[in-house]
């Protein structure tokens, strides 16, 4: 930053954007002193500053919890520029950082009165202010208000509300919010995990079970995200195009497992294998009925599994690849490692014949059992009557499940 500053100082009157860029660096370093020296130099060179300039200064004040400087900057800025929503949100954050809920609300109401539409950043900041001040009920009131105004809570919103109750040790309310969060299909992150751990610190066993649940949700979401990135809905089983490998040739199916947990990688691979089984099943049906199909080259394709630990990956012991390889071996699926990239496993689709045939047989056998079960229910009910047939039916259901 110092070198960039020296280059700017050589110019007689640098443009405003150069100073704004330097202020951005100050914000990333939380260096309010350097930012104030920059603004003083701006004034000496005849630059008044703009909304971005003052918004960045207020952001630095928020990060350093310097409410005194924030108020001075706001007063000066109001005389030079028309405050925008970024400046208002930064000022709300300044008050939130020092637990000044009253003034945070005041700035927010002023912002809305100026005609700015409500936004989630401002409401999340208000909830954070309430949490810091030990006012969880007010945080929940803000939570309800933002929804009344047509905004949808995001992960940050839920974390703020969870933190509001959790930091006061209100276990029942914290668990209620956690339950509502799950019902809303919100996937937790590391902040959620830390907040829950702190909220239930007085009940270690209960906290452990919840954190295990959080980990399972995060792993499942990682797997789902990886699959969504590679497979669209129309490509998951019976697509005629068969172009699963984004950016690859048409003769490959690509599954990128970078960033997956071990459990997530297993789940993603099983999802892909199941999808391939559905295609194989459809091919079998097409052949039986003599239907022309666009999947004739299916068994000539190749499944490429990208596990990392190759020439484009960081050095390490390749744990993820070992897990995937172990799973393939367990399923009796043969694979190879290309010499040019050790971070990939190649599986010719023809090598999946054993797995797909077993999957098809298992599915067909399951359908036969279900059909037989229904017929058996009818026969037993007629022969013995409903009440007397229950023990026999339960025994059949047990055998079917096994």
C-alpha positions in Angstrom: 0.0 0.0 0.0 2.9 2.4 0.9 4.3 2.0 -2.7 0.9 2.7 -4.2 0.5 5.8 -2.0 3.9 7.2 -3.1 2.9 6.8 -6.7 -0.3 8.7 -6.1 1.6 11.5 -4.3 3.8 12.1 -7.4 0.7 13.2 -9.3 -0.4 16.9 -9.0 -4.1 16.0 -8.8 -4.8 12.3 -8.8 -8.4 11.3 -9.7 -10.9 10.5 -7.0 -11.0 6.8 -7.7 -7.3 6.3 -6.9 -7.8 7.6 -3.4 -10.9 5.5 -3.0 -8.9 2.4 -4.0 -6.3 3.2 -1.3 -9.1 3.7 1.2 -10.4 0.3 0.3 -6.9 -1.1 1.3 -7.1 0.8 4.6 -10.5 -0.8 5.2 -9.1 -4.3 4.6 -6.4 -3.5 7.2 -8.8 -1.7 9.6 -6.3 1.2 9.5 -8.3 4.3 10.4 -5.3 6.5 11.0 -4.0 5.9 7.4 -7.5 6.5 6.0 -7.7 9.8 7.8 -4.3 10.9 6.5 -5.5 10.0 3.0 -8.6 12.1 3.3 -6.5 15.0 4.6 -4.3 14.7 1.6 -7.4 14.6 -0.7 -8.6 17.9 0.7 -5.1 19.5 0.2 -5.3 18.5 -3.5 -8.8 19.9 -3.9 -10.8 16.6 -3.8 -14.0 16.7 -1.8 -14.7 13.0 -1.7 -17.8 11.1 -2.8 -20.3 8.7 -1.2 -17.9 5.8 -1.8 -15.2 7.7 0.1 -17.3 8.4 3.2 -19.0 5.0 3.1 -15.5 3.4 3.2 -14.5 5.6 6.1 -17.6 4.7 8.0 -17.0 1.0 7.3 -13.5 1.4 8.9 -15.1 3.1 11.9 -17.5 0.1 12.2 -14.7 -2.4 12.0 -12.6 -0.5 14.7 -15.7 0.3 16.8 -14.9 4.0 16.7 -18.3 5.6 17.1 -16.9 9.1 17.9 -15.0 9.3 14.6 -18.0 7.8 12.8 -20.3 10.6 14.0 -17.7 13.2 13.0 -17.4 11.7 9.5 -21.1 11.4 9.1 -21.6 15.1 10.0 -19.0 16.2 7.5 -20.2 13.9 4.8 -23.8 15.1 5.1 -22.7 18.6 4.1 -20.7 17.4 1.0 -22.6 14.5 -0.5 -26.1 12.9 -0.4 -25.8 9.8 1.8 -26.5 6.6 -0.1 -27.7 3.2 1.2 -24.1 2.0 1.7 -23.4 5.0 4.0 -26.6 4.5 6.0 -25.9 0.8 6.4 -22.3 1.5 7.5 -23.6 4.0 10.1 -26.1 1.5 11.4 -23.2 -1.0 11.8 -21.2 1.6 13.7 -23.9 1.8 16.3 -24.5 -1.9 16.3 -20.8 -2.6 17.1 -21.1 -0.5 20.3 -24.5 -2.0 21.3 -26.3 1.3 20.6 -29.6 -0.2 19.5 -31.5 3.0 19.9 -29.4 5.0 17.4 -29.1 2.0 15.1 -32.9 2.0 14.8 -32.9 5.8 14.4 -30.5 5.7 11.4 -32.5 2.9 9.9 -35.8 4.7 10.2 -34.2 7.8 8.7 -32.9 5.7 5.8 -36.4 4.4 5.1 -37.9 7.8 5.4 -35.5 9.1 2.7 -37.1 6.6 0.3 -34.5 3.8 0.3 -36.1 0.4 0.0 -35.6 -2.0 2.9 -32.7 -4.4 2.5 -31.6 -7.5 4.3 -28.1 -6.1 5.2 -29.6 -3.3 7.3 -32.1 -5.7 9.0 -29.3 -8.2 9.7 -27.2 -5.4 11.2 -30.1 -4.3 13.5 -30.5 -7.9 14.7 -26.8 -8.1 15.4 -27.1 -4.9 17.5 -30.0 -6.4 19.5 -28.0 -9.6 20.0 -24.9 -7.7 21.2 -27.1 -5.6 23.6 -28.7 -8.7 25.1 -32.1 -8.0 23.6 -33.2 -11.3 21.8 -36.9 -10.4 21.9 -36.2 -7.2 19.9 -34.0 -9.2 17.5 -36.9 -11.6 16.8 -39.2 -8.6 16.4 -36.8 -7.3 13.6 -36.8 -10.8 12.2 -40.6 -10.7 11.8 -40.6 -7.1 10.5 -38.2 -7.9 7.7 -40.5 -10.7 6.5 -43.5 -8.4 6.7 -41.6 -6.1 4.4 -41.2 -8.8 1.8 -37.6 -9.9 2.6 -36.6 -13.5 3.0 -34.2 -14.3 5.9 -30.8 -15.7 4.8 -28.2 -17.7 6.7 -26.8 -14.5 8.3 -30.3 -13.6 9.5 -30.8 -16.9 11.2 -27.4 -16.9 12.7 -28.0 -13.4 14.2 -31.3 -14.6 15.8 -29.7 -17.8 17.0 -26.9 -15.8 18.5 -29.3 -13.4 20.2 -30.7 -16.2 22.4 -27.6 -18.4 22.5 -25.3 -15.8 24.0 -27.7 -15.4 26.9 -27.9 -19.1 27.5 -31.6 -19.3 26.6 -31.5 -22.9 25.6 -35.2 -23.5 24.9 -35.4 -20.4 22.6 -32.1 -21.2 20.9 -33.3 -24.8 20.2 -36.7 -23.4 18.9 -34.8 -21.1 16.4 -32.6 -24.0 15.4 -35.6 -26.1 14.7 -37.3 -23.4 12.7 -34.1 -22.9 10.8 -34.1 -26.6 9.7 -37.7 -26.4 8.7 -36.8 -23.4 6.5 -34.2 -25.6 4.7 -31.4 -23.3 5.7 -28.0 -25.1 5.6 -25.8 -24.2 8.6 -22.2 -23.0 8.3 -19.3 -22.7 10.7 -20.8 -19.6 12.3 -23.9 -21.6 13.1 -21.8 -24.4 14.5 -19.9 -22.1 16.8 -23.1 -20.3 17.9 -24.8 -23.6 18.7 -21.8 -24.8 20.6 -21.8 -21.7 22.8 -25.5 -21.7 23.2 -25.6 -25.3 24.6 -22.3 -25.2 26.4 -24.1 -26.0 29.7 -25.4 -29.3 28.2 -22.3 -31.0 26.6 -24.1 -34.2 25.5 -26.9 -32.3 23.9 -24.5 -29.9 22.2 -22.6 -32.9 20.8 -25.7 -34.4 19.3 -26.7 -31.1 17.7 -23.2 -30.5 16.3 -23.2 -33.9 14.8 -26.5 -33.1 13.1 -25.0 -29.8 11.8 -22.0 -31.7 10.3 -24.3 -34.2 8.6 -26.4 -31.4 7.1 -23.3 -29.6 5.8 -21.8 -32.8 4.3 -25.0 -33.6 2.6 -25.3 -30.1 1.2 -21.7 -30.2 -0.1 -22.6 -33.4 -1.9 -25.8 -31.9 -3.3 -24.0 -28.7 -4.4 -21.3 -30.7 -6.2 -24.0 -32.7 -8.0 -26.1 -29.7 -8.9 -23.0 -28.1 -10.4 -22.4 -31.1 -12.7 -25.8 -32.5 -13.3 -29.0 -30.6 -14.2 -32.3 -32.2 -13.7 -32.7 -33.2 -17.3 -29.3 -35.0 -17.2 -29.8 -37.2 -14.1 -31.0 -40.4 -15.7 -32.7 -40.6 -19.0 -31.4 -37.6 -21.0 -30.9 -38.2 -24.6 -28.0 -35.8 -24.8 -25.9 -37.6 -22.2 -23.5 -34.6 -21.9 -22.7 -34.7 -18.2 -19.1 -33.7 -18.5 -19.2 -29.9 -18.5 -16.3 -28.7 -20.7 -15.4 -32.3 -21.6 -15.9 -34.3 -24.7 -19.2 -36.1 -25.3 -17.7 -39.5 -24.6 -17.2 -38.9 -20.9 -19.2 -38.4 -17.7 -17.5 -36.1 -15.3 -17.8 -36.0 -11.5 -15.7 -33.4 -9.8 -15.2 -34.2 -6.1 -13.0 -31.3 -5.2 -13.9 -29.9 -1.8 -16.1 -32.8 -0.8 -15.8 -34.5 2.6 -15.2 -38.2 2.5 -18.9 -38.9 3.3 -20.0 -36.4 0.7 -17.8 -38.0 -1.9 -19.3 -41.4 -1.3 -22.8 -40.0 -1.5 -22.0 -38.2 -4.8 -20.5 -41.3 -6.3 -23.5 -43.4 -5.3 -25.8 -40.8 -6.8 -23.9 -41.0 -10.1 -23.8 -44.8 -10.2 -27.6 -44.9 -9.5 -28.2 -42.5 -12.4 -26.1 -44.7 -14.7 -28.1 -47.7 -13.5 -31.3 -45.9 -14.6 -29.9 -45.3 -18.0 -28.8 -48.9 -18.3 -32.3 -50.0 -17.3 -33.9 -47.7 -20.0 -31.5 -49.1 -22.6 -32.6 -52.6 -21.7 -36.3 -51.7 -22.0 -35.7 -49.9 -25.3 -34.0 -53.1 -26.7 -36.9 -55.3 -25.6 -39.5 -53.2 -27.3 -37.4 -52.5 -30.4 -37.4 -48.7 -29.7 -34.7 -46.6 -31.3 -32.6 -44.9 -28.6 -30.1 -42.1 -28.5 -28.0 -43.9 -25.9 -26.4 -46.6 -28.1 -22.9 -45.4 -27.3 -23.5 -45.5 -23.5 -21.3 -48.4 -22.7 -18.4 -46.9 -24.8 -18.2 -43.9 -22.6 -16.0 -43.2 -19.6 -16.7 -42.0 -16.1 -14.0 -39.6 -14.9 -13.8 -39.0 -11.1 -11.7 -35.9 -10.2 -10.5 -36.4 -6.6 -7.6 -34.0 -6.5 -4.0 -34.9 -5.6 -2.7 -34.5 -9.1 -0.5 -32.1 -10.9 -3.1 -29.3 -10.5 -3.7 -30.1 -6.8 -1.8 -29.3 -3.6 0.6 -31.9 -2.2 -0.8 -34.3 0.3 -1.6 -37.9 1.0 -4.7 -38.1 -1.3 -7.1 -39.3 1.4 -10.2 -38.5 -0.7 -8.9 -40.6 -3.6 -8.2 -43.5 -1.3 -11.8 -43.4 0.0 -13.2 -43.4 -3.5 -10.9 -46.1 -4.7 -11.8 -48.2 -1.7 -15.5 -47.8 -2.5 -15.0 -48.8 -6.1 -13.1 -51.9 -5.1 -15.9 -52.8 -2.7 -18.4 -52.5 -5.5 -16.1 -54.6 -7.8 -15.7 -51.8 -10.3 -12.4 -51.7 -12.1 -10.7 -48.3 -12.6 -7.4 -46.8 -13.7 -5.2 -43.8 -12.8 -4.0 -41.8 -15.8 -0.3 -41.1 -15.8 -0.7 -37.5 -16.8 -2.9 -36.6 -13.8 -2.8 -38.7 -10.6 -5.7 -36.8 -9.2 -8.2 -38.6 -11.5 -9.7 -42.1 -11.6 -11.0 -43.4 -14.9 -13.8 -45.9 -15.0 -15.0 -47.2 -18.4 -18.8 -47.5 -18.3 -18.4 -51.0 -19.6 -16.8 -51.8 -16.2 -20.0 -50.8 -14.5 -21.9 -53.7 -16.0 -21.6 -55.7 -12.8 -22.9 -52.8 -10.6 -25.7 -51.7 -13.0 -26.9 -55.3 -13.6 -27.0 -55.9 -9.8 -28.8 -52.6 -9.3 -31.4 -53.5 -12.0 -31.9 -57.0 -10.6 -32.3 -55.5 -7.1 -34.9 -53.0 -8.3 -36.8 -55.6 -10.3 -36.8 -58.0 -7.4 -38.0 -55.3 -5.1 -40.9 -54.6 -7.4 -41.8 -58.3 -7.6 -41.8 -58.5 -3.8 -44.0 -55.4 -3.5 -46.5 -56.9 -6.0 -46.5 -60.2 -4.2 -47.0 -58.5 -0.8 -50.1 -56.7 -2.1 -51.6 -59.9 -3.5 -50.8 -61.7 -0.2 -52.5 -59.0 1.8 -55.7 -59.5 -0.3 -55.7 -63.3 0.0 -55.0 -63.4 3.8 -57.6 -60.7 4.5 -60.3 -62.6 2.6 -59.3 -66.0 4.1 -58.8 -65.1 7.8 -60.4 -61.7 8.2 -58.6 -58.5 8.9 -57.9 -59.1 12.7 -56.5 -62.7 12.3 -54.4 -61.8 9.3 -52.3 -59.1 11.1 -49.7 -61.5 12.6 -49.1 -63.2 9.2 -48.9 -59.8 7.4 -46.3 -58.5 9.9 -44.3 -61.6 9.4 -44.4 -61.1 5.6 -43.5 -57.5 5.9 -40.4 -58.4 8.0 -39.3 -61.0 5.4 -39.8 -58.5 2.6 -37.8 -55.8 4.4 -34.9 -58.2 5.1 
